[in-house]
Amino acid sequence: MSDFEENARRSVIVHLHHAYLHLVAVCANLPVPISLPEDFEPRETVAVLERVAEISDDQPMPEDQQADLFTGAIMILAATDLVAAMNARFVEWRPMAAMATLEVALDALHDLMEWQAEND
């Protein structure tokens, strides 16, 4: 494995964990709080992320905020899939795609955090 591959993998994993921790914080402050495990273990976390996406529209909040929650969860899921694909076969665009996907997740979660702060 080249230094570039090693650094790219490490960077994506750090950003993936960071985005997931944002989701944990957002979910704890929802109108109907959702408690998520803080440890990011991809095998277990995929089911958790799928469940958050599935029930996002059940939260008693406006549609835009429901969409932010859904987007945050599915973009973290997509990045998790990209990491698995990257681990199976590294190609240069996968870490870039994972990072872009995580940016979308973080933007959505940031918007939801702002709404939560305004409505606390």
C-alpha beads as a LAMMPS data file, in Angstrom:
LAMMPS data file: protein, C-alpha beads

120 atoms
119 bonds

1 atom types
1 bond types

-500.0 500.0 xlo xhi
-500.0 500.0 ylo yhi
-500.0 500.0 zlo zhi

Masses

1 110.0

Atoms # bond

1 1 1 0.000 0.000 0.000
2 1 1 1.403 3.399 -0.975
3 1 1 1.660 6.344 1.400
4 1 1 -1.039 8.087 -0.635
5 1 1 -3.445 5.170 -0.158
6 1 1 -2.668 4.925 3.545
7 1 1 -3.164 8.668 4.088
8 1 1 -6.346 8.725 2.016
9 1 1 -7.844 5.813 3.951
10 1 1 -6.911 7.329 7.293
11 1 1 -8.333 10.726 6.350
12 1 1 -11.635 9.280 5.155
13 1 1 -12.012 7.165 8.309
14 1 1 -11.362 10.196 10.538
15 1 1 -13.913 12.276 8.629
16 1 1 -16.435 9.424 8.640
17 1 1 -16.175 9.112 12.414
18 1 1 -16.455 12.902 12.763
19 1 1 -19.646 12.998 10.675
20 1 1 -21.101 10.076 12.621
21 1 1 -20.443 11.865 15.935
22 1 1 -22.324 14.880 14.566
23 1 1 -25.246 12.569 13.807
24 1 1 -25.068 11.148 17.347
25 1 1 -25.285 14.688 18.765
26 1 1 -28.136 15.693 16.459
27 1 1 -30.117 12.558 17.273
28 1 1 -29.730 13.113 21.017
29 1 1 -31.355 16.548 20.612
30 1 1 -34.262 15.588 18.366
31 1 1 -37.836 16.301 19.525
32 1 1 -38.059 12.540 20.136
33 1 1 -34.423 11.775 21.023
34 1 1 -32.683 8.827 19.416
35 1 1 -29.779 7.359 21.367
36 1 1 -27.021 6.110 19.065
37 1 1 -23.868 4.249 20.065
38 1 1 -20.868 6.566 20.011
39 1 1 -18.498 3.898 18.736
40 1 1 -18.451 3.658 14.961
41 1 1 -18.304 -0.020 14.074
42 1 1 -19.306 -0.231 10.386
43 1 1 -21.085 -3.588 10.610
44 1 1 -23.313 -2.546 13.508
45 1 1 -23.563 1.102 12.542
46 1 1 -25.010 0.418 9.091
47 1 1 -28.196 -0.944 10.677
48 1 1 -28.345 2.062 13.008
49 1 1 -27.952 4.507 10.112
50 1 1 -30.583 2.685 8.072
51 1 1 -32.996 2.916 11.009
52 1 1 -32.373 6.652 11.492
53 1 1 -33.077 7.247 7.797
54 1 1 -36.179 5.062 7.960
55 1 1 -37.743 6.915 10.905
56 1 1 -36.565 10.429 10.034
57 1 1 -40.002 11.433 8.777
58 1 1 -41.591 10.306 12.059
59 1 1 -39.858 13.083 13.986
60 1 1 -42.257 15.902 14.941
61 1 1 -40.408 18.657 13.108
62 1 1 -40.743 20.446 9.763
63 1 1 -40.115 18.554 6.518
64 1 1 -36.871 20.422 5.816
65 1 1 -35.425 19.236 9.118
66 1 1 -36.682 15.699 8.533
67 1 1 -34.907 15.845 5.160
68 1 1 -31.701 17.075 6.836
69 1 1 -31.782 14.105 9.224
70 1 1 -32.461 11.674 6.374
71 1 1 -29.701 13.205 4.231
72 1 1 -27.174 13.098 7.047
73 1 1 -27.877 9.428 7.725
74 1 1 -27.885 8.224 4.115
75 1 1 -24.796 10.201 3.145
76 1 1 -22.890 8.638 6.056
77 1 1 -24.205 5.268 4.850
78 1 1 -23.000 6.028 1.324
79 1 1 -19.575 7.036 2.610
80 1 1 -19.427 3.804 4.628
81 1 1 -20.118 1.846 1.436
82 1 1 -17.394 3.776 -0.375
83 1 1 -14.927 2.948 2.397
84 1 1 -15.772 -0.753 2.080
85 1 1 -15.274 -0.545 -1.694
86 1 1 -12.047 1.390 -1.183
87 1 1 -10.770 -1.301 1.185
88 1 1 -11.636 -4.014 -1.339
89 1 1 -10.023 -2.209 -4.267
90 1 1 -8.410 1.190 -3.959
91 1 1 -8.924 3.655 -6.778
92 1 1 -8.093 7.344 -6.429
93 1 1 -11.612 8.685 -6.878
94 1 1 -13.156 6.661 -4.011
95 1 1 -11.664 8.645 -1.128
96 1 1 -12.560 11.872 -2.934
97 1 1 -16.133 10.662 -3.425
98 1 1 -16.342 9.598 0.220
99 1 1 -15.124 13.009 1.383
100 1 1 -17.599 14.814 -0.880
101 1 1 -20.402 12.614 0.414
102 1 1 -19.419 13.374 3.999
103 1 1 -19.452 17.106 3.237
104 1 1 -23.076 16.777 2.115
105 1 1 -23.859 14.873 5.329
106 1 1 -22.169 17.492 7.499
107 1 1 -23.927 20.361 5.718
108 1 1 -27.313 18.741 6.344
109 1 1 -26.487 17.963 9.966
110 1 1 -25.183 21.498 10.514
111 1 1 -28.459 22.913 9.181
112 1 1 -30.381 20.633 11.530
113 1 1 -28.171 21.665 14.474
114 1 1 -28.904 25.325 13.720
115 1 1 -32.639 24.599 13.701
116 1 1 -32.298 22.707 16.995
117 1 1 -30.449 25.645 18.587
118 1 1 -33.100 28.106 17.396
119 1 1 -35.942 25.923 18.674
120 1 1 -34.566 24.869 22.049

Bonds

1 1 1 2
2 1 2 3
3 1 3 4
4 1 4 5
5 1 5 6
6 1 6 7
7 1 7 8
8 1 8 9
9 1 9 10
10 1 10 11
11 1 11 12
12 1 12 13
13 1 13 14
14 1 14 15
15 1 15 16
16 1 16 17
17 1 17 18
18 1 18 19
19 1 19 20
20 1 20 21
21 1 21 22
22 1 22 23
23 1 23 24
24 1 24 25
25 1 25 26
26 1 26 27
27 1 27 28
28 1 28 29
29 1 29 30
30 1 30 31
31 1 31 32
32 1 32 33
33 1 33 34
34 1 34 35
35 1 35 36
36 1 36 37
37 1 37 38
38 1 38 39
39 1 39 40
40 1 40 41
41 1 41 42
42 1 42 43
43 1 43 44
44 1 44 45
45 1 45 46
46 1 46 47
47 1 47 48
48 1 48 49
49 1 49 50
50 1 50 51
51 1 51 52
52 1 52 53
53 1 53 54
54 1 54 55
55 1 55 56
56 1 56 57
57 1 57 58
58 1 58 59
59 1 59 60
60 1 60 61
61 1 61 62
62 1 62 63
63 1 63 64
64 1 64 65
65 1 65 66
66 1 66 67
67 1 67 68
68 1 68 69
69 1 69 70
70 1 70 71
71 1 71 72
72 1 72 73
73 1 73 74
74 1 74 75
75 1 75 76
76 1 76 77
77 1 77 78
78 1 78 79
79 1 79 80
80 1 80 81
81 1 81 82
82 1 82 83
83 1 83 84
84 1 84 85
85 1 85 86
86 1 86 87
87 1 87 88
88 1 88 89
89 1 89 90
90 1 90 91
91 1 91 92
92 1 92 93
93 1 93 94
94 1 94 95
95 1 95 96
96 1 96 97
97 1 97 98
98 1 98 99
99 1 99 100
100 1 100 101
101 1 101 102
102 1 102 103
103 1 103 104
104 1 104 105
105 1 105 106
106 1 106 107
107 1 107 108
108 1 108 109
109 1 109 110
110 1 110 111
111 1 111 112
112 1 112 113
113 1 113 114
114 1 114 115
115 1 115 116
116 1 116 117
117 1 117 118
118 1 118 119
119 1 119 120
